[in-house]
């Protein structure tokens, strides 16, 4: 079972509809893997229902109902069957790896080809995804078994969701579906578990700032 | 709805849910007209609060109501009230059209979906009443918490936007919303 959940503000933003697309993808990916948060989010959506009922109605145009009736006349109300998203050779998932949750698979499918895997440090690669949204930089990261991710602090927020493998960051042991969220207060040093390649989806609101000697060098490169 | 008449409110809520079910079962136009009469002007108010001008709000409501007709079969009154279900449709339409983004949703047919352990009989029984309890709980929140919660939903504002509009520090907005959320969760947990 999932142990680490997105903070309330992300569930609330998802329910209210105020999150940008990359952040929503991260939340929906977690919700696919976490029935508890699905229920909490459904509860939050009830607040939206309450809002609808409490608002003072604003009259529709007199012809609105007949226009809508005309539009639905004869239309089938059956939902179209959603095509299964294609596999992602790019991700290089091993046979037997758990499937990518659909909200993420659909997003990757639609977002377009990711930028090439870029080695951040030995054993650590990142691929930025084309970002269309006003806020939230999405990327994928993979870490070879047992390799550390450079120690970094955050400017703005960063959330990581584990898709395969796992890592430990001193605060806990993260596995598939777990979300690690940092909003500028934490410094952490995740180390990938020794038994498998770790694959994550990451959303940041501001560039990650690495600390430590190697980190300072990386910051120089990131600025260029 | 009148909070002093819970029975009347509940009857109304059941009647509106029955309208959606009638559309799904036999494309009932009368039920649709009733649903439209009740919700369309409220959805329009919501969309105007979230920043659409009256013309755009009108257009979005019409599109949302077409989706209500088409998706009626996916409505499940054990999962959500009619008002909440219509809210989610209008919210998603707003995101699609105004923000030109997609709303990623959990797919119930996703092979990756993790299902909850089967509910106990007690839990299963409580589902239909869940939204009513939650509504009562929201109305009992301290004003400053309920206020921000409603702003998030009425106006679709993010935490930082609320902070800006209200002239409150971001930390204050976050902590008030967190308190509200924790309290609601606690109340809901007690009522399972």
Interface residues (C-beta under 8 A of the other chain):
Chain A: X2 X8 X9 X12 X13 X15 X16 X17 X18 X19 X20 X21 X24 X25 X28 X29 X31 X32 X33 X34 X35 X36 X38 X39 X40 X42 X43 X44 X45 X46 X47 X48 X49 X50 X51 X52 X53 X55 X56 X57 X58 X59 X60 X61 X64 X65 X67 X68 X69 X71 X72 X75 X76 X77 X78 X79 X82 X98 X99 X100 X101 X102 X103 X104 X106 X107 X110 X132 X133 X177
Chain B: X1 X23 X24 X27 X29 X32 X33 X36 X37 X39 X40 X41 X42 X43 X44 X45 X46 X48 X49 X54 X57 X58 X61 X62 X65 X66 X69 X70 X71 X72 X73 X74 X79 X80 X81 X82 X83 X84 X85 X86 X87 X88 X90 X91 X92 X94 X95 X99 X101 X102 X103 X104 X105 X106 X107 X109 X110 X111 X112 X113 X114 X115 X116 X130 X131 X134 X135 X138 X149 X150 X152 X153 X154 X156 X157 X158 X159 X161 X174 X177 X178 X181 X182 X184 X185 X188
